[in-house]
Amino acid sequence: MQSRPPRPSFKGINRAVRYLTRYKTQAALPYIFLVIATLSQLAVPHLIRNVIDAVTSGYIADQILGALDSIPAEFVPAALPKILEATGRSASTTLTQLTLQLEADSANAPSALTTALVLIIVFAILRGLFAFLQTYWGEKNSQAVAYDLRNDLYAKIQNLSFAYHDKNQTGQLMVRATDDVEKVRIFIGQGLLQLVGAVILLVGTVIILFSSNVSLAWTSMPILPIAMVTFVVFAGMAQPMFSKVQQKLSYLNTVLQENLAGIKVIKAFTREKQQQAKFRAAADDTMTQSIAVSRLFTFLFPFVFMIANLGQAAILYVGGKQIIAGTLSIGAWQEFSMYLLYLFFPIAQFGFIITQMGQASASAERIFEILDAKSDITDKLGAMTLPQVKGNVKFENVTFRYFGGGEPVLNKVSFEVTAGETVALLGATGSGKTSIINLLPRFYDPSEGRILIDDFDLRDITLDSLRSQIGIVLQETTLFSGSIRDNIAFGKPEATLDEIQNAAKAAAAHDFIMTFPDGYDSHVGERGQTLSGGQKQRVAIARALLLNPRILILDDSTSSVDLNTEAQIQTALDTLMKGRTSFVIAQRISTVINADKILVLEKGAVVAQGKHAQLMEEEPIYAEIYNSQLLPESVAHHA
């Protein structure tokens, strides 16, 4: 049994439009200007009728007066009934009355023409002015909504847990914060105004048509329900198709982002052609889906115009018969024809509005999918602020699974660390070392068990107060575009230059920083590309040390430096870790030997713990790891 395609939903775009309510009067301005501009537009056809009627009546009056002068007096009484019928006057009108009326029509025609033309110009100016104001304020409001949406999205993405980011690609999040927001903005700034304007113009036109000529109005009405049903059907088909376009575009952006981030790897392994083929395939999928949408609308617009032309043909037939019968003047016919265009124009405009609405609805759904996402890691109700900690850490039967399922990466891990101790985490890849340091700052929460700092359960304290007291240097060093000074002061922007320099000296970074022409103001390229691996690592260490944290997490923090630099960093760290609780993922022998406590992990469990000398004597598994993983490296270093 085939699953039904998802029903189109416009809840997302409705929520986006409600962002306008934040701006109150400002949000209403473009719609006020829109009403004035539309009313000015609706007034013009009637004024054009007055122009045509003034010219026509003046011309006819002059012609009839000339004809009366040329007709012998004895034939005038016989011709008078025909003249009265032709001019639409009462049969009881006398020759004298007719002559006075014709002379008045001839005399008033120039002034009526001038008045109508002046009013047309006035209404044209009004329409132009208020159309400009409507567009300006509409764009201003849409930019404000886009600003709010992007800020809300960014704040939400920042607050979502690591588990969410593990499941979602960076490229997709980028498209939602850029392209999706822009499509919503365009609809709010243009499409929504066009929709309201089209409705006002349509309703106003229908009212005027019925008030001026009922029979002609009824002739034009059948096209409205046909057009409306058509647009409803197309809207329902278009919205899911636009959603697929955005999904394809997200994947395309993901491929692009990954390729740009990994350009060195691609070139090193000569995979340019393969990656180009991958990008081309993603681009083809995006193009194919976009063409499918275009195919739908290439059918819609000709169909709408066909309906409009059929309606116009019916009006021409009925109106032509009335003109022949003398019940409709040329001016009235021209007025009705122009209002008829006002009837067809918004109907055709609905096609473009449906396009924008379909795109905006699909994009809004994707935006609010993020804004409505629930973070696994949040401050619970009534969470307290963690006071200045001593640094006692305790794991109690901690079991942890990524994504809440599968095999545990940590299984009933228990250990206790006294404030000021340095703890080395030792184990093979996949043993659970990184998981432990990820649980300490609550990047993730344990699946079972609990973690305590100074007897405070991490779930009972606020994230900000916890993380502000933990300094972290990850194995994958991340620096940001800006100066070296900005990167060191990332966690403490108010830090003085002296504080920044002291942290850099402690991390053995000061000397190499001063070799740059601009010193601490030297620019760091994207992801720190202008610095070597060791330099980036030392800047990252300085960034952590500037916070003067009570708890330090060092994830293989000396893996990217040479022996000389390692010695400098290790000496500084040995001094700085005194009095602080430090967790170090051990890849170097010096880390293990100097540690107050070593945790040996295997397959997510702590299989041994203690000091180096003790473990070498009492734990064969530790001696095996030490001899196989660390001792050969030590020999190589001293060779």
N, C-alpha and C positions, 0 to 999 in steps of 0.2 A: 504494500500500500504506500503510495507516494505521499510524502509530507507536503502539506500546503505551504506556499511561500509566505513569509512573514507579512502580516497586515501592516500597511503604512501607518506610522504614528507621527503625530505632529505635537506631541507633548513637549519634546525637546525644544522646538522652536518657540512654543508658547512660553516656556520657562526663560528662554533667552530674551524674548520681547519684554518680559516682566522686569528685566534689568533696567529698562527705561524708567520704571517708577522711582528709581533712586534719584532721578533728576527733576521730578515734579514739574514745575512750570516750564523749565527748559525743554522737557520731553514733549510738552503740548504745543510749543511754538510752531514747529513745522506743519502740524495739522491745522492750526488756526490759519496760517498763511496759505495752506493748501485750499481750504474752504474759500478764502477770498479770491484766490487765483482762479478756481474753478467757476465760481459765480460770475467773475468777470468774463470768463470764456463763454459761459452760457448766455450772456447778454448780447454778444456780438451778432449772432444770426438775426435776432429781432431788429437790430439797428440796420443791418444790411437790407432787410425787408423794407424798412422805412425809406432807405435810399432809393431802392428800385421802385417802390410805389410812388415816391415823390417825383422821380424822373418820368415814370410812366404816365402818371396822372397829369403832370404839366404838359408833356408832349401830346397826350390825347386831347387835353383841353384846347391847346393851340390848334390842333388839327380840326377839331369839331367847330371851334369858333370861326376858323377860316372857311370851313365847308358851309356853315350857316350864312356867312356873308356872301358866298357865291351862289347860294340857292335862291332862286326867285321867291319873293315873299309869298306868293300864292301857293307854292309847293311846300312851304315850311310846315304848316299844320299836319299835312299828310306824312311827312318824314319824321315828325317829332316822336311818335311812339317807338319807332325803330331805334332812334337815337337814345331815348331813355332806357330802352331795354339793353342796348349795347353798353351803356355806361353804368348799368346796374342801379339806376335811380327809379324812384317811385313813379308809377304811371300817372299820378295826379299832379306831377310837377309841371308848372306852366313854363312857357318859353322864356318869360322874363326871369323866373327863378333859375331855370337851367343856365341861362346866360350869366347870371350873377355867380352861380356856383362854379361854372367853368372859368370865369375870369379870376375867381378866388383861387382855384386850383393852380392856374397858370402863374398867378402872382406869388403864391406861397411855396411853390416848388423849390426855388433857389434857397430860401431860408431853411426849409425842411431838410434839404440836401446837406446844407452847411452844418446844421445842428447834428444830424445823424453822423456825419463824417467826424466832427469834433468829438462826439461821444465814443465813436469807435476808437479813435486815437487815445482818448483818456483810458478806456477799458484795456486797450492793448498795453499801455504803460503800467497800469495797475497789475495786469496779469504778469508782465515781465518782471516787475519789481518783486511781487510776492512769490513768484515762481523761483526767483533767485534766493530770496530769504528762506523759502521752504527747502530748497536744495542745500543751502549752506547749513542750516540748523539740523537738517536730517543727517548730513554727513558728520557734523560735529557730535550729534548724539550717538551715531553708530560707532564713531571712533572711541567715544567714552565707554560704550558697552564692550567693544573689543578690548579696550584697556583693562576693564574690570574682569572680563573673562580670562584674559591671558594671566593677569595677576592671580586670580583665583586658581587657575590651572597650575601655575608655577608653585604657588603655596601648597596646593594639594599634593602635587608630585613630590615636593620636598618632604612632606609629612608622611607620605605612604611608606610602608615598611619595606625592608630589603626583600621580603618574600614577594611583594608585588612586582618590584623591579626585576626579580629573577625570572618572572613569568612573562614580562612584557618587553618588547624590543624598543630600543632607544629611538629608532627611526619612526616608529608608529606614534610614540609620544610627541615627537617633534612635529609631525604633520598635524596632529590635533591642536597643538598650541599655535600653529602658524596658518596652514591652509584651511583647516576646518573653521577656525575663528574668523578668518577673512571672508569665507562664504556666508557665515552668519551675519557678519558686519554688512556685507553688500546687501543682503535681503532687508535688514533693519533700516539701512540708510537709503535704499532705493526701492526694493521690491515692496516693502510694507507700505511706503508712501504711495507708490503707484497703485497698489491694491485699493487703499482707501480712496485715492483720487478717482480711480476707475469706477468704484461703487457710487461715489457722490455724483460723478458725471452721468453715469447710467441712470440712476434714480431721478436726477434732475431733468435729464432729457426725456425720460418716459412721462414724467408729470407734464412737461411743456408740450409734448406731442399730443397727449390726450386733451389738453386744454385748448389746443389750436385746431386740431382736425381729428375727430374721433375715428372716422372710417379709415383714414390713412394710418393712424396709430395702431389700430387692430390688425391692419395688413402686415405691419412690421413685427408684431409681437411673437409669432411662431418661431422666429429664429432664436429668441432668448433661451427658452427651455432646452432646445436642441444643443445650443452652444454650451450651456451650463452643464448638462449631463456629460457632454464630451470632455469638458475640462475636469470634472470630478473623476471620470474613468482614467484619463491620462495622468492625473495627479497620483492616483493609487498605483499605477504602473511605474511611474517615474521614480518615486521616492526610494523603493528598494534598489532600483538600478543605480541611482546616485550613491547609495550606501556602498554598493560593490565597487564603484569607481574609486571611492575614498579608501577602501580596503586595499585595492590594487596599488594606489598611489602610496599608501603607507609602506607596503612591502618594497616598492621601488625605492622609496626614500631610505628604508633600512639597508638595502643592498648598497646604495650610494654611501651612506654613513659608514658602514663597515669597511668598504673598500678604501675610503679616504683615511680612516683611522689606521688601517693595516696596509697602507701603500708600500711601506718598506718591505714587509713580509711578501707581498705580492710580487714585487720586483726581484727580491732575493731568490724566490722560487720560480721565477719566470712564468707566472700564472696570469699574465695580463690578458691573453686571448681568452682563457677560460672564464675569467671574471667579466670580460666584455660580453661574452656569450650569455652569462648569467644575468647581467644588467639588461642586455637586449631582450632576453626572454621576459623579464619583468616589465620592460617598457612595452613589449608587444601585448602583454596581457592588459596593461593599462589602456593602451590605444584601442584594443578590441572592445573592451567594455565601454569606453567613451564613444566609439562609433555606434555601438548598440543603442546608447542613449540618443545620439544624434539621429539615428534612423527613425526612432520613435517620434521625434519632434519634426523631422522633415515630412512626416505624414500628417502631423497635427496641424501645422500652419496652413498648408494648402486646403485642408478639409475645412478649417474655420473660414478661410477667405471664400471658399465655394458657398458655404452657408450664407455668408454676408452678401455675396453677389446674387444669390437666389432671392434674398429678401429685397435687395435693391431693384431687381427686375420686377418684382410684384408691386413695389411702390411706384415705379415708373408707369406701369400699366394703369393702376388705379388713379394716380395723380394726373396722368395725361387725359384720362376720360373726364375728370373734373374740370380741367382747364378748357377742354373742348366744350363742355356744357356751360361754361361761364360761371361756375360756382367756386373757382379757385383762381386767385390772381397770380401773376408771374412772381410778384414779391413774396406772396405767401408760399408759393411752390419752392422758391429758392430758400426761404427760411426753413421749410420742412426738410429740404434736401440736406442743408447744413446740419440740422439737428440729427438727421439720419446718420450722417458721418460720425457725430458724437455718440450715436448708439453703437455703430460698428467698431469705432476706434477702441473703446474699452474692452469690447469682446475680443478683438485681436490682441490687445495688450495683455489679457489674461493668459495668453499662451506664454509670453515672456515671463510673466509673474509666476506661473506654474513651474517653469524651469528653475527660477531662482529659489522658489519655495521648496522644491524637491531637493535641490542641492543643500540649502540651508537646513532643512529638516534632518537629512541624513547626517550632516556635520554636527548639528546640535545634539543629536542622539549620542554621537561618539564623544563629544565634549563632556556631556553630563554623565556618561558612563564612567569617566575618570572622576569627576567631581562627586559622584555618588559612591565611589569605591570605598570600602571599609578597610582601614588600616589594621593589620594584626597587632601592631605595637602602638598603643596610645596611653595617655595618662588616664587612669581610672578615676571615677568620681570620688572626690575627696582626697586625691593623692597629695602627699605632703612634700614640702621642699626638703631635700637632703641637706642637713647641716654640714659644716666643714668636717670631712671624714678623717679618721686616723689611717684607715687603709686595711682593716681586717676584712678578709674575703673568705666566704664559706660556700662550697657547693654541697648540696644535700640531695643525694640520689637523683642526679640530673640526667634525664633522658631527653634526647633531641632528635627530631626528624624534620628534614626539609619538606616544605609544603604539607606538613601534617600527616604524611603517610610514608609507606615504604620501610625499608630497614633503618633502624636508628643509627645515626652517625656518632652519637654519644649514648652509652648505655649504663645507667645507674652510676654515674661518676660522682664520687664524693672525695673532697679534700678540704683542708683548711690552711689558710695562709695568714700569718701574723703580720701586722703593720710593719712596713719597712723591709720585708723580705723580698729577695729576688728569686723568682720562680722560673726555671727553665722547662719548657715543654719539648719533649723529645719523642720522636716516633717517625715511622715511615709515612710517605704520602698517603693521605686518606685515613690516617689514624685518629683524627679528630682534634688536632692542635688548633687549627684555624677556627673551628666551631666553638671552642672554649673562649677564645678571645673575642669572637663575635657575640657571645652571650653576655659578656661582662658589661658592655655599654648598652645592652638591650637592642642590638640590631635585630635580634630574634629573641623569642621567649622560649623557655624549655617546654617540651611536650609534657614532661612529668618532672616532679621535684621542684626545688627552688634554689635561688642564689641570694646570698646575704652579703651586704657590705655594712660593717659595724652593726650587725644584727638587724639591719633594715632590709626587708624583702624588696628586691628591685621593682616588683610590680606595685608596691605601695608608695613609691616616690616618683616625682615628676622627672620626665626625660631630661629636661634642660638642666636641672640641678644635679642629675647623675653625670651626664656627659661632660658638663663644664669642669668636673673634677677628675676627668680621665684624659690623659694625653696619649695619642695614638700615632704610631708610625707604621704604615702598612707596607707590605712587600712591594706592591704595585704603587709606586710613588705618583701622586697626582698633584701637579702644580697648575696654576691658573695664569692666563694672559695678564700681564701687568708687570710691576717692578718686583725685584727680589725682596725689597722692603715690604711691599704689600703681601707677598706670599708668606713671609715669616710672621707677619702680624695678622694673618688671616683669622685666627681665633681670638685675637685681642687687638682690634683696630686702633684703640686709643693708646697703645704702647708707645713709649718714647724711643728715640733713636738709640739712646744708651741701652735701654732694655733689649732692643732688637739686636744690637751689636753683642751684648753679653751672651744672649742665647746662641748667636752665630758662632762666637768664640768657643762656647762650651761644646758645640757640635762640630768643631774644626772646620767651620765654613767661612770664617771671617777673612782668612788670608786669601783664598781664591776669589772671594767677592771683591776685595780691594784691588785685584789685578784688572778688573774691568774698568773701562774709562769712566763710567758713571757710578761706579761703586754700588751702593745699595739701591740706587735709582735705576740700575741697568734693567733693561726690558727682558722679560722671560717670554719666549714664544709659546704658541699653543701647546698645552700639555708639557711645558718645560723643555721643548725640543732644542733650545739654544744651549742647554746645559748637558754635561755628561751624566751618566748614570750615578756615579759617585757624588757629583755636585748636587744633583736633585735629591739624593738620599739625605745629604747633610742639611740642605735647606728644610726638608721635611722634619728632620730631627729638631732643628732649631725652632720650627713652628710649634712642635709639641712642647718643647722645653719652656718656651715663652709663657705658657699657661701656668707654669709652676704647679703641675698636677700632683695630687696625692697618690694617684695610681697611674703607672705607665704601662702601655702595651707596645711592645716592639716586635713586629712581625718580620723576622729575618732582616733587621734594619741595617746590617753591614754587608749584605750579600752583593752589593753592586760596587764595592770599593776595593782598592788595592790594599796590600798588606800594611803599607806605611800609614795610609789613611785610616784603615781599620784600627790600627793601634792607637792613633790619636782619638778616634771616636770612642773606642772602648775605654780608654783612660778617662775621658770626660764623662762617659756614662757611668762608670764605676763610682765616680765621685757624686754625680747627680742622683744616682739611684739610692744612695744612702738616705735613710729616713723616708723613702717612698716604697710603696708596694709595686713591684715591677714584674710583669709577665713577658718573657722573652721566648719566642720560638727559636729553638737552638739549631743552628746549622754550623756553628763554629765551635771548636773545642774550648776556646777561652770562655765562652758563655757558660758552658756546662761546669767547668772546673770552679768558676767563681760564684756559682749560684748557691743560695741558701737552701734551696729545695729543688729537686728535679722530679718532674712528673713524667713517667714513661708510659706512653699510650700505645695501645695496639688494638685495632679494630673497634675503636670507640670506647675502650675501657682503660682505666688506670691500672696497669699491671704491676707497677712498682713506683715508690716515691721515697725520697730521702736525699742525702748529700752524696757527692761524687764518690768519695772514699768508701762510704758505707755501702753504697749500691755496688761498687766494684767487687766488694768482698761477699756481699750477701745475695745479690740478684744476678744470676747467670744471664737472664734476658737482657739486662742493662749492659753487662760486659760485652755481650755479643753485638748489640747495637753500637756501642762505643767503639769497639774494635773494627767493625765493618763500615760504619758511616763516618765517624769523626777522626779516628786515629790515622787512617791513610792520608787524610787531608792535612793533618798536622805534620806528618812526615814530609809531604810534598811541599809544605810551606817552608820547612827548614832545609830543604834540599838545596 
